[in-house]
């Protein structure tokens, strides 16, 4: 993979400036009704950053997993309503794995679900994909289809299928596709070197972990700022012990979420699907923390935190939605339990102590 994006500090500065300019509270509110944020997408597309981490051979920008994770965490921090994780860490990777060229426009990926089925025979594909992020706005949907000779990666043009619009709790589009035996061109069908299902799920779970960690950073900052500025009985409410305790708990949970996501991402970059333990632990941990942080934030903000005009809901509603996508807290807790059993008593300590410290 190319490493054309190498200065992570410069990347973070560039993304922060871009998101601050194009994904402010007013723009996010408009995007909830339209389902899209055109200004931010155009700025990202012009810079090429929508394809960061995807190999140049298929039309990507190049860069390593650290670059991709920086993008996704900052997208969560700014509640960017665009399929950036889908274009890069998940969908872009899946398309590149099968040697499929990136589309000239947004790419999204179907989240595997037990009640969905996609079958390909020859170059005809049929089935159903439910709650696909931004399918109506995408130039292509990448998915894994079962075939007589094994799994195939397919690029589906949403204009060729029946799309039923939907959305998640945060107002982000989650659309369902019905494929009635549509015909795909050769450039829309790829053969992966092996079954990508396990790594696809890990990448999806990691993406939501990073998004939630980023969102919690902003929620904590918003809440601390509000509690420092809001006065009751002649003093800032942050000085009251009950409020201060909530702020401390929020800060601790937020910092833990960022660290868990970083450990999981680095471990995944090193060993791929062998990082199941770390990814599962991170997602379960961050999902639990998300519930705590959202509750504390709304408790401190009281009524103003429930209003459309105040930006808190842009982040807390995303936490509630993202913690149910690509596996719930319960699902990843079960995966973690399975990993504990697999590694056994002798291997557990080594997994638990995996961290950021260099060897």
C-alpha positions in Angstrom: 0.0 0.0 0.0 1.2 3.5 -0.8 2.2 5.8 2.0 1.6 9.1 0.2 0.0 10.5 3.3 2.7 10.3 5.9 2.5 13.3 8.2 -0.3 12.4 10.6 -0.1 15.7 12.5 -0.5 17.6 9.2 -3.4 15.3 8.2 -5.2 15.9 11.5 -4.7 19.7 11.2 -6.0 19.6 7.6 -9.1 17.5 8.5 -9.9 19.6 11.5 -9.9 22.8 9.5 -12.0 21.2 6.7 -14.6 19.7 9.1 -14.8 22.9 11.2 -15.6 24.9 8.1 -18.0 22.5 6.4 -19.6 20.5 9.2 -20.8 23.1 11.6 -24.0 22.7 13.6 -26.1 24.6 11.0 -24.9 22.4 8.1 -25.5 19.2 10.1 -29.0 20.3 10.8 -29.7 20.9 7.1 -28.2 17.5 6.3 -30.7 15.8 8.5 -33.5 16.8 6.2 -31.6 16.4 2.9 -29.6 13.3 3.8 -26.4 14.8 2.5 -23.7 17.5 3.1 -22.7 18.6 -0.4 -20.2 21.3 0.7 -18.2 19.0 2.9 -18.3 16.1 0.4 -17.0 18.4 -2.4 -14.2 19.7 -0.2 -13.2 16.1 0.7 -13.4 14.9 -2.9 -11.4 17.9 -4.2 -8.6 17.1 -1.7 -8.8 13.3 -2.5 -9.1 12.5 1.2 -12.3 10.5 0.7 -10.0 7.7 -0.6 -7.3 7.9 2.0 -5.9 4.5 2.9 -7.1 2.9 -0.3 -4.4 1.7 -2.8 -3.6 4.0 -5.7 -3.9 1.0 -8.0 -7.7 1.1 -7.8 -8.0 4.9 -7.7 -7.3 5.6 -4.0 -5.0 8.1 -2.3 -2.8 5.6 -0.5 -1.7 6.0 3.1 -1.7 3.6 6.1 -4.3 2.5 8.6 -3.2 5.2 11.0 -4.2 7.9 8.5 -7.6 6.2 8.0 -8.3 6.0 11.7 -7.4 9.6 12.1 -10.0 10.5 9.5 -12.7 8.4 11.0 -12.1 9.6 14.6 -12.2 13.2 13.5 -15.3 12.6 11.4 -16.9 11.4 14.7 -15.6 14.4 16.6 -17.3 16.7 14.1 -20.4 14.4 13.5 -19.8 14.5 9.8 -22.9 13.1 8.0 -21.0 11.4 5.1 -19.9 7.8 4.4 -16.3 8.4 5.1 -15.7 5.2 7.0 -17.5 3.4 4.2 -15.3 4.9 1.5 -12.1 4.2 3.3 -11.7 1.6 6.1 -14.6 -0.7 5.0 -15.9 -0.3 1.5 -12.7 1.1 -0.1 -10.8 -1.8 1.3 -13.3 -4.4 0.2 -13.4 -3.1 -3.4 -9.6 -2.9 -3.5 -9.3 -6.5 -2.1 -11.2 -7.8 -5.1 -9.4 -5.5 -7.6 -12.4 -3.4 -8.3 -11.9 0.3 -9.4 -13.4 2.9 -7.2 -16.5 4.7 -8.5 -16.6 8.3 -9.6 -18.5 9.3 -6.6 -19.5 8.2 -3.1 -19.0 4.5 -2.2 -20.9 2.7 0.6 -20.9 -0.8 1.9 -23.7 -3.2 2.9 -23.6 -4.1 6.6 -23.9 -8.0 6.8 -27.2 -9.0 8.4 -28.5 -12.4 9.2 -31.9 -11.7 7.5 -30.2 -10.4 4.3 -29.2 -12.6 1.4 -27.3 -11.7 -1.8 -26.7 -14.4 -4.4 -24.8 -14.3 -7.6 -24.9 -16.7 -10.5 -22.8 -15.9 -13.5 -23.1 -12.1 -13.7 -26.7 -11.9 -12.3 -27.2 -11.0 -8.7 -30.4 -11.0 -6.7 -31.4 -10.5 -3.0 -32.0 -7.9 -0.4 -29.7 -5.5 1.5 -31.2 -3.6 4.4 -30.1 -0.4 6.1 -27.2 0.4 3.8 -25.6 3.7 4.8 -26.3 6.5 2.2 -27.3 4.0 -0.5 -29.4 6.6 -2.3 -26.6 9.1 -2.4 -23.9 6.6 -3.4 -22.4 6.0 -6.8 -21.9 2.4 -5.9 -22.7 -0.1 -3.1 -20.0 -2.7 -2.5 -21.2 -6.0 -1.0 -20.3 -9.7 -0.6 -22.5 -12.1 -2.6 -22.6 -15.8 -2.2 -21.9 -17.7 -5.4 -21.5 -21.4 -6.6 -17.7 -21.0 -6.5 -17.4 -19.0 -3.3 -17.9 -15.4 -2.3 -17.7 -12.6 -4.8 -17.4 -8.9 -4.2 -19.9 -6.8 -6.2 -20.3 -3.2 -7.0 -24.0 -2.3 -7.3 -25.3 0.8 -9.0 -28.2 2.0 -6.8 -30.0 3.4 -9.8 -30.4 -0.1 -11.2 -32.3 -1.5 -8.2 -35.3 -0.6 -6.0 -34.2 1.5 -3.0 -36.4 2.1 0.0 -35.3 5.2 1.9 -34.7 5.0 5.6 -32.6 6.6 8.3 -31.1 5.9 11.7 -31.7 7.6 15.0 -29.3 10.4 14.1 -31.1 11.1 10.8 -28.3 9.5 8.7 -29.7 7.7 5.6 -30.0 3.9 6.0 -31.6 2.6 2.9 -32.8 -0.9 1.8 -32.0 -2.4 -1.6 -34.0 -5.0 -3.5 -32.1 -6.7 -6.3 -34.3 -8.7 -8.7 -31.7 -10.5 -10.8 -29.9 -7.4 -12.2 -27.0 -8.0 -14.6 -23.5 -6.7 -13.6 -20.7 -5.9 -15.9 -17.3 -7.6 -15.5 -15.9 -4.5 -13.8 -18.6 -4.8 -11.1 -17.6 -8.3 -10.0 -14.4 -9.2 -8.2 -13.0 -12.4 -6.7 -11.4 -11.9 -3.3 -8.3 -14.0 -2.4 -10.2 -15.5 0.5 -13.6 -15.1 2.3 -13.5 -11.4 3.5 -16.4 -11.8 5.9 -14.4 -12.0 9.1 -12.2 -9.0 8.3 -15.1 -7.0 7.0 -16.9 -7.4 10.3 -13.8 -6.3 12.2 -13.3 -3.3 10.1 -16.9 -2.3 10.5 -16.8 -2.7 14.3 -13.5 -0.7 14.4 -15.0 2.1 12.3 -17.9 2.5 14.8 -15.5 2.4 17.7 -13.5 5.2 16.3 -16.5 7.3 15.4 -18.0 6.9 18.9 -14.7 7.8 20.5 -14.4 11.0 18.4 -18.0 12.0 19.2 -17.4 11.5 22.9 -14.5 13.9 22.8 -16.8 16.7 21.6 -19.6 15.8 23.9 -17.3 16.0 26.9 -15.9 19.4 25.7 -19.4 20.8 25.1 -20.6 19.6 28.6 -17.5 21.0 30.4 -17.8 24.3 28.6 -21.5 24.6 29.4 -21.1 23.7 33.0 -18.4 26.3 33.4 -20.5 29.0 31.8 -23.9 28.2 33.3 -24.4 29.8 36.7 -26.9 28.9 39.5 -26.9 30.4 43.0 -24.2 32.8 42.0 -21.6 30.3 40.8 -20.9 28.0 37.9 -22.7 24.7 38.1 -19.4 22.9 37.4 -18.4 23.9 41.0 -21.2 21.8 42.5 -19.9 18.4 43.6 -22.7 16.4 41.9 -22.0 18.0 38.6 -18.3 17.9 39.0 -18.4 14.2 39.5 -20.3 13.7 36.3 -17.8 15.8 34.4 -14.9 13.7 35.8 -16.6 10.5 34.9 -17.3 11.8 31.4 -13.7 12.8 30.9 -12.4 9.4 32.1 -14.8 7.5 29.9 -14.0 9.6 26.9 -10.2 9.3 27.3 -10.6 5.5 27.8 -12.7 5.3 24.6 -10.0 7.1 22.6 -7.3 4.9 24.0 -9.2 1.7 23.4 -9.8 2.7 19.8 -6.2 3.6 19.3 -4.9 0.3 20.7 -7.4 -1.7 18.6 -6.5 0.1 15.5 -2.7 -0.3 15.9 -3.1 -4.0 16.8 -5.4 -4.5 13.8 -2.8 -2.8 11.5 -0.1 -5.2 12.8 -2.0 -8.5 12.8 -5.2 -8.1 10.9 -8.0 -10.5 11.8 -5.8 -11.9 14.7 -6.7 -8.6 16.5 -10.3 -9.9 17.1 -9.7 -9.8 20.9 -8.6 -6.2 20.8 -11.3 -5.0 18.4 -14.0 -6.8 20.3 -12.8 -5.4 23.7 -12.6 -1.9 22.3 -16.0 -1.9 20.7 -17.7 -3.4 23.8 -15.9 -0.9 26.1 -16.6 2.1 23.9 -20.3 1.2 23.4 -20.7 1.0 27.2 -18.9 4.2 27.7 -21.0 5.9 25.0 -24.2 5.2 27.0 -22.6 6.6 30.1 -21.2 9.8 28.4 -24.5 10.5 26.7 -26.5 10.1 29.9 -24.1 12.4 31.9 -24.1 15.0 29.2 -27.9 15.3 29.0 -28.2 15.3 32.8 -25.8 18.2 33.1 -27.3 20.2 30.1 -30.9 19.5 31.3 -33.6 20.9 29.0 -31.3 22.8 26.6 -29.6 19.6 25.7 -32.9 18.3 24.2 -33.4 21.2 21.8 -32.8 21.2 18.1 -31.0 24.5 18.3 -28.3 23.2 20.6 -25.7 20.9 19.0 -25.5 18.2 21.7 -28.1 16.0 20.0 -26.0 15.8 16.8 -23.5 13.8 18.8 -25.5 11.8 21.4 -28.0 10.5 18.8 -25.1 9.3 16.7 -23.7 7.5 19.8 -27.0 5.7 20.2 -27.2 4.8 16.5 -23.5 3.8 16.0 -23.4 1.5 19.0 -26.0 -0.7 17.3 -24.2 -0.9 13.9 -21.7 -3.5 12.9 -22.5 -5.4 16.1 -24.0 -4.2 19.4 -22.3 -4.1 22.7 -23.7 -7.4 23.6 -22.5 -9.0 20.3 -18.9 -7.8 20.8 -19.0 -8.8 24.5 -19.9 -12.3 23.3 -17.1 -12.3 20.7 -14.7 -11.2 23.5 -15.8 -14.0 25.7 -15.2 -16.5 22.9 -11.7 -15.1 22.4 -11.0 -15.5 26.1 -12.0 -19.1 25.9 -9.9 -19.6 22.7 -6.7 -18.1 24.1 -7.0 -20.0 27.4 -5.4 -19.2 30.7 -1.9 -19.1 29.4 -2.7 -16.7 26.6 -5.1 -14.3 28.4 -2.5 -12.2 30.1 -0.7 -11.5 26.9 -3.9 -10.3 25.2 -5.0 -8.2 28.2 -1.7 -6.4 28.4 -1.4 -5.6 24.7 -1.0 -1.8 24.4 0.8 1.1 22.8 4.1 0.5 24.5 6.9 -0.3 22.0 8.7 -3.6 22.3 
